[in-house]
């Protein structure tokens, strides 16, 4: 998962990204970042899921790998894809909650007061550590974990979550 390989786009058995050039071609109206649990099912058989609207981030600063993308929304998506590292940037998002019987689970540890919704992009100070992290032992995307999990709760074994969150997606609505 080298950052340049992500930027070029890739597809493997458990992940894909369209690449920054294809992302630039899209005319995006809105976007959401979504977390899912492949092992926890709702009554209709669908995966347990939660999505957060990505706010208007037109002023999102340029990132090292953004390569001249035309909007803050696209730069934000690039950083969420695993291309963020270095000096962290923080954004407050709505607290993500899951569906139906999982509605008490958030993207942060529910027992960590005051941290819900604080997303830090570029959480690692060098390439190869976490790309982004929700404060309060929250959901995290790591790159270069050498066989370990790439996405999930920061301390999944000790935060009392009723199910394992193991899938991350960005979904967009085109104009």
N, C-alpha and C positions, 0 to 999 in steps of 0.2 A: 504493500500500500504506500509506495513512495508518493509524495505529494505531486510530482510531475505526472506520474501515471494516472492519478485521479484527475488532474486537469485535462489530460488528453481523452478521458473517458475510458471506461473498462466494463467488463461483464465477467463474472465468475459464478460459481455454484451458489454463493450466498449473498452477493451484492452486485450492484451496478450503478453507474453514473453516466449520464449522457455526454459529459465533457463540457468544458467552458465554451468552446466554439459553438456547439449546438445550443447551449443555454442562451448564448447571446442572440441566436436567431429567433428565439421565442418571443412572442408579444404577450407578456404576462399581465393579467389583470389583478390577480391576488394569489397568495401562496399560504400554505400551512405546513408546519412541521408536525409529524405524527409519530407516536410511539405505539407499538403493538406487542402483545404477548402471544406467541404462536402456540403456547401450551395451555392457555386459559380461554375457555369458550363461553360465549353468551348463549342464551336460550335458543337462538336461531342457528347456532353452530358457527357463527362468525367469530373471529379472533377478538379478544378483549382489546380495545383501542382508545386512544385519546389524541386529539389534534388541537393545536394552538395556532390561531391566526398569526401570521408574521405581520407585525405592524408596518405602517408606512415608514420605511427606513431609507427614503431617498437621499438622506444626508449621510448614510453609512459611509465611513471613510474607506479609502482605497486599501486593498490588501496586497501583499506581496505577489500572490498568484492570480490576481483578478484580471490581469492582462487587458486593461482598457474596457471592461464591461460597461455597458451604457447606463446602468441604474444601480442605485443602492440596494434594491431588492435582489438583483442578480449577484451583486458582490456578497450580500448576506447569505444567499443560497450557496455560493462557492465556499464560503467559510464553514457553513454547516456540513458541507460534503466531506470535510476532513482536511481541507487545505489551510486551515488556520493554525498558526503557531507564532510564538514570539510574544510581544507585549500584549497583555490581555485587554479586551474591550468588554464592557459590561452593558447589558440591556435588560430592562425590566419587562417581563412578559406576563400575560395573565397566567394564573395558576392552572396548569393542566390537570384535569381529572379524567378518570376512566368512566366507562359506561356501566349502567345498571348496578349489579351487585359489587362492582369494583369502584364505585364512585367515591369511596373514602381514600383511595390511593391517588396520590398526586405525583408530579414529576420530581418532587423533593421528598425527603424523609418527612413524613407527617408529624414527627415529634421534634423537628428542628424549627423552632419559632422564628419568624421574621426573615427567613431565607427563601421562602417560596417565590418562584417567578424570577429570580436573579440568574440570568444566563450570562456566563462568562465565556467569550469566544477567544481562542488563543490561550487557553488555560495553562498549557505547558509552556515553559520558557524556551524550549528548543524543539526542533522537529523530532517527532517520535514519541512525544508524550500526549496527553489528552488534547484533542482539538477543540472541544467545548464541553462545558460542564454546567449543570444547574446546581446552584449552591444548596447546601444543606444535605449532603450525601445523595444528591439527586442523580438523574440520568446523565450519562457521560458518553461521549464518543471518543474512543482512543484510536490512535493509529500506531502501527508497528508494535503490537502487543506480543509478538513472538508466540503465537499459538493460543494465547488467552482470549477472552471475550473482547470484542471490539465495541459493543454497545450494551448498556444496561445501567443498573443502579451502581453508584460508586462503591458502596459497601453492601452489596445485595444480601450477604449472609447475616447481617446484623441489624437491618433496619426495620424488620417486622412486616415487610411487604407480603400481601396475600398471594401474589403470583410474580413470576419472573418476567420482566419486560426485556425483550430480546431483539426487537426489530425497529428500525428507524426509517422513515420515508419522508420525502418532501413531495407534496402534491400541489399542483398549480392549476389555476383556472386561466385559460387563454382568452384574450379579447376576441 
